[in-house]
Amino acid sequence: MDIAELKDKAVEFRNKRDWAQFHNPKDLAISISLEAAELLEIFQWKDAKEVDALKSNDKALQEVKEELGDILIYSLTLAHEFNLNPSEIIINKLQINEKRYPVDKVRGKSTKYNEY
């Protein structure tokens, strides 16, 4: 299933439940942020070794999947509300980032584009 089909499926799920009335752009953006915070809670207070161990923990993997799923569903629904193509959004942002972060300047570094 491609990303456009996933967007349609998320919107269909929402529409069958008459939730469009609650899914205005502001509330969708808030929901993305709230779900991202819930994803962060999974990693809170863990060091790098503990975070790495989560990758092989079935319960933690399920929690990550569910929170990431919520983030992606709300993101696709927000794209729908603005009549945006998620594939185009991603490709465009990658092109912008290619210019901002040229390989020869940032390879192996976490420097932000305005710091070099």
C-alpha positions as CSV (number, residue, x, y, z in Angstrom):
1,M,0.0,0.0,0.0
2,D,1.5,3.4,-0.9
3,I,1.3,6.5,1.1
4,A,-1.6,8.0,-0.8
5,E,-3.6,4.9,-0.1
6,L,-2.7,5.0,3.6
7,K,-3.9,8.6,3.7
8,D,-7.2,7.6,2.1
9,K,-7.5,4.7,4.6
10,A,-6.9,7.0,7.6
11,V,-9.5,9.5,6.3
12,E,-12.0,6.7,5.6
13,F,-11.6,5.4,9.1
14,R,-12.2,8.9,10.5
15,N,-15.2,9.6,8.3
16,K,-16.9,6.3,9.2
17,R,-16.9,7.5,12.8
18,D,-18.0,11.0,12.0
19,W,-14.8,12.4,13.5
20,A,-14.1,15.0,10.8
21,Q,-15.9,17.5,13.0
22,F,-13.1,17.1,15.6
23,H,-10.2,16.9,13.1
24,N,-9.7,20.5,12.1
25,P,-6.1,21.4,11.3
26,K,-5.4,23.0,14.8
27,D,-6.6,20.0,16.7
28,L,-4.8,17.6,14.4
29,A,-1.5,19.6,14.9
30,I,-2.1,19.4,18.7
31,S,-2.8,15.7,18.5
32,I,0.5,15.1,16.6
33,S,2.3,17.0,19.3
34,L,0.5,15.1,22.1
35,E,1.2,11.7,20.5
36,A,4.9,12.7,20.0
37,A,5.1,13.4,23.7
38,E,3.6,10.0,24.4
39,L,6.3,8.5,22.2
40,L,9.0,10.4,24.1
41,E,7.7,9.0,27.4
42,I,8.8,5.5,26.3
43,F,12.4,6.8,26.1
44,Q,12.3,9.2,29.1
45,W,15.1,8.7,31.7
46,K,16.7,5.9,29.7
47,D,20.4,6.0,28.7
48,A,21.6,4.9,25.3
49,K,22.1,1.3,26.3
50,E,18.6,1.1,27.8
51,V,17.1,2.7,24.6
52,D,18.9,0.2,22.5
53,A,17.5,-2.7,24.6
54,L,14.0,-1.5,23.8
55,K,14.5,-2.6,20.2
56,S,14.3,-6.3,21.3
57,N,11.6,-5.8,23.9
58,D,8.2,-6.9,22.5
59,K,6.2,-4.7,24.9
60,A,8.3,-1.6,24.1
61,L,8.2,-2.2,20.4
62,Q,4.4,-2.5,20.5
63,E,4.2,0.9,22.4
64,V,6.5,2.5,19.9
65,K,4.4,1.2,17.0
66,E,1.2,2.4,18.5
67,E,2.5,5.9,19.3
68,L,4.2,6.2,15.9
69,G,1.0,4.9,14.3
70,D,-1.0,7.7,15.9
71,I,1.5,10.3,14.8
72,L,1.5,9.0,11.2
73,I,-2.3,8.8,11.1
74,Y,-2.8,12.3,12.4
75,S,-0.1,13.6,10.0
76,L,-1.7,11.9,7.0
77,T,-5.1,13.3,8.1
78,L,-3.6,16.8,8.4
79,A,-2.1,16.5,4.9
80,H,-5.6,15.5,3.7
81,E,-7.1,18.6,5.3
82,F,-4.7,20.8,3.3
83,N,-5.0,18.8,0.2
84,L,-1.3,18.0,0.3
85,N,0.5,15.0,-1.2
86,P,2.6,13.3,1.6
87,S,5.0,11.9,-1.0
88,E,5.6,15.3,-2.4
89,I,6.0,16.8,1.0
90,I,8.7,14.3,2.0
91,I,10.6,14.5,-1.4
92,N,10.5,18.3,-1.2
93,K,11.8,18.4,2.4
94,L,14.6,15.9,1.5
95,Q,15.6,18.2,-1.4
96,I,15.6,21.2,1.0
97,N,17.7,19.2,3.5
98,E,20.2,18.1,0.9
99,K,21.0,21.8,0.3
100,R,21.0,22.7,4.0
101,Y,23.2,19.7,4.9
102,P,25.7,19.0,2.2
103,V,27.5,15.7,2.8
104,D,30.9,17.2,2.7
105,K,30.1,19.5,5.6
106,V,28.0,17.4,7.8
107,R,28.9,13.7,7.4
108,G,29.2,12.2,10.8
109,K,28.3,15.5,12.6
110,S,25.1,16.7,14.3
111,T,25.8,20.4,13.4
112,K,22.7,22.4,12.5
113,Y,22.8,24.1,9.1
114,N,23.1,27.6,10.6
115,E,26.1,26.6,12.6
116,Y,28.6,26.0,9.8
